[in-house]
Amino acid sequence: MSSGAVSTETPGTAAPPPTRPADERMAKISPMARLMRRPEIGAAVAAIVIAIFFWTQSSLFLQLDGISNWTDVASTIGIPAVLVALLMIGGEFDLSAGVMTGSAGLMMGILGTELHWNIWIAIAATLVAATGVGFLNGYMVMRTKLPSFIVTLATFFILQGVNLGVTKAITSEVSVSGIDTVKGYDSANKILGGSFWHPHDFRVTVIWWIAITALGTWVLARTRVGNWIFGVGGDANAARNVGVPVTQVKVGLFMATSFFCALTGIMIALRLASTQAGQGVGDEFQFIIAAVVGGCVLTGGFGSAIGASLGALIIGMAFIGIQFAGWNTDWRFLFLGVILLAAVLVNNYIRKRAEGARR
């Protein structure tokens, strides 16, 4: 008898292939589950509900004249809110964003009315100065390691003091008027502060708002910089370890935020042909609320530009809707607080569901 290994396999059968661990990246996700993971879904639902609610209070709310009113308010909140959202996704705050809108209008107005600069040159100089303030904010945060809350709060008070002190010293008043008499005003106002679609008079700022929202969405979703922003907001040390230029990204976000806040202030000043030393003070909270309502979290690493714009839309609808409903406008701040609290609770729920679905 010959010796040899004895096979234990049954003739005609093959050994089962080795099982591989499931790769969660290959798992199929339903369209509804993917939609529910979006940070702005809560704001989108809230916007629809609020629009329907105020339409039941006044049929004018969803007519073109009504829409032009609340999109006007939403646009001047939405432009800065998009950049504030990007900054929050990157893990930082800018509490000087609101007062920067006033500073920009005052600087442009003083350069044009007192120094008689062409309005376009005054606008360019103002935007450069605002970007410089943003650079200083970012540099101080990264160099000193102080919380951006503290650094930009200091900038807030500095700008507020400069706005009041310089304006009174130069004009002997707390306002700047006569901007519409500055050379180049008509062309600047047409592009930055005018209106279109008469007689409904939608503001040009609405077009700027949509364009900046689209730009912010593209940056976050389609570019390497967008990945960096999410990375530095989620875990700056881990991002730095894989080669992300954390300092440059965060300083750049502060600069962009100051630039677009200043642009918004310029738009408002051109529209009104005047501005006050107290313009914009406190508006930073509306920008932050819009970003939070739109899905941003205070710890960074989560949010969207579209969500911030939807948050601004909700604020605009609330402010104008209260007027259309014939209520006392003092109630708008109560409404704003309720919206903020509800949005945070809903967004936390959505985010936890999304995180649970990934496990």
Secondary structure by P-SEA (a helix, b strand, c coil): ccccccccccccccccccccccccccccccaaaaaaaccaaaaaaaaaaaaaaaaaaccccccaaaaaaaaaaaaaaaaaaaaaaaaaaacccccaaaaaaaaaaaaaaaaaccccccaaaaaaaaaaaaaaaaaaaaaaaaaacccaaaaaaaaaaaaaaaaaaaaaaacccccccccccccaaaaaaaaccccccccccccaaaaaaaaaaaaaaaaacccaaaaaaaaaaacaaaaaaaccaaaaaaaaaaaaaaaaaaaaaaaaaaaaccccccccccaaaaaaaaaaaaccccccccccaaaaaaaaaaaaaaaaaaaaacccccaaaaaaaaaaaaaaaaaaaaaaaaaaaac
